[in-house]
C-alpha cells in the first residue's frame, strides 16, 4: 500500500509538471499502440524500482540516524547544545548523568545556572572569545549537580557549522574531577616538601645562630652576674645607686636568658616532630607567642589572649601546634599592617583604627577544643576565602608570601583529625577557628 501510495503521489506530481510544459514530451505520432503500452510498462517498472531504492535508502538513513543517536547519547563525553542565550536545546545521557537531571527538566535551564561563582568568569571569557574569533574555545569549569554536589569539567565550545541564523553552540563536557583531586593532592605534597625544606634550612640556620650567639650571650650573662657580685661587695656605694645598677644588671641577665630561649626555641621549632604529649593546649600556644610579642609591639598591634582555664588536656605534638600558631599570627600581622597601609594610601585615615589580633582557647561542642585567631585586618572576598587553603595561593604581594601558610595549617590539623573554619569579610577582618577533638590517653607521657 505504501508503494502504491508513493507511485500515486509521484504520478500526481508528474501530471502537474506536464501541464506546466509548453508541449508534451512525447507525441502520439511517435509510437503505435503496442510501443506506447510497452514504454508505459517499462516506465512503470523503472518507477517501482526507484521507489524501492528510495525505501531502502530511507531505511538505511533511519538506521544510521539511530546509530548516530546511540553514539551521541552514550558517548563517554557529555554533549549539550545551547542557543545564543545559553538555554539548553539538547543533551546526551552522559551529560544528564553528570548533572543528575532528567532531560525534560534539564532543558528548562541555562547552562550558566550550573556554573559555580568561582569559575563563572572563565565561562564568560570563553563565550566572548568564541563570539569574537569564531573558532572553538575551551576552559575548565566547576558545576553544581542537582543533589548539591559538584564536579569539575573541561568544556569545549564551538558553533554548529550548519546553523546560520540563531547560531547553535555545541558544548562538550569531560569530567576531570579525579584529575583535579590528583592535582590538588600533588600540590599539597609539594607544599609539604617545600615546608619541610624550609624547616630544614631554618634548623641549619638556627643551629648556626645558636653556636655563634650562645657564646657571646653566655659571656654577657657572666659579666653581668660578676658586676652584681662586685656591687654586693662594695659598702661605700649609696643604696639608690646600688639598686639602680642592680636592676639594670638583672634586666640584662633577663634579656640574655630570653634571647637564649628564643634561639633554642627556633631550633626546636625547626625540628620535624616532637613526641606527642598530654598537655594543655595553651602551653605550646604561649611558647609560640615568644616569636611575636616584641614584633607586635613594634608594629603597634594590640595582641590579646583569652585562655579558658577549664579546657581539658589533650594529646598534642607541641612543635606542630607552634607551627599552626606562628602561621596564623603571621597572616594576622600582615592583614592588619596591610589594612593600615591601604588606608594611608587611600587617605582614608580612621583616627580610631587600632590594629588588633586576638588569640583564644576554649572548649567547643562535641568534645572539642577550639583555637581561634582573629584580626581586624583586610579580610578576604568569598573567592579568596574559598581558595585560601589551597597550596601556593596567596593574597600577598610578590615576594611577601609563598601561599603555604594555611595549607600547612590544614594539613597539620588533619593529623589531629580536626577541622578548620574560616570566617572572613573583605575590609572587616578574619576569624580562623580550629577545632581539635579531645583524646584522652592516660598512658601518654606528660
Secondary structure, 3 states (H helix, E strand, C coil): CHHHHHHHHHHHHHHHHHHHCCCCCCCHHHCCHHHHHHHHHHHHHHHHHHHHHHHHHHHHHHHHHHHHHHHHHCCCCEEEEECCCCEEEEECHHHHHHHCCCHHHHCCCEHHHHECCCCHHHHHHHHHHHHHHCCCEEEEEEEECCCCCEEEEEEEEEECCCCCCCCCEEEEEEECHHHHHHHHHHHHHHHHHHHHHHHHHHHHHHHHHHHHHHHHHHHHHHHHHHHHHHHHHCCCCCHHHHHHHHHHHHHHHHHHHHHHHHHHHHHHHHCCCCCCEEECHHHHHHHHHHHCHHHHHHCCCEEEEEECCCCCCEEECHHHHHHHHHHHHHHHHHHHHHHHHHHHHCCCCCCCCCCEEEEEEEEECCCEEEEEEEECCCCCCHHHHHHCCCCCCCCCCCCCCCCCHHHHHHHHHHHCCCEEEEEECCCCCEEEEEEEECCCCCCCCC
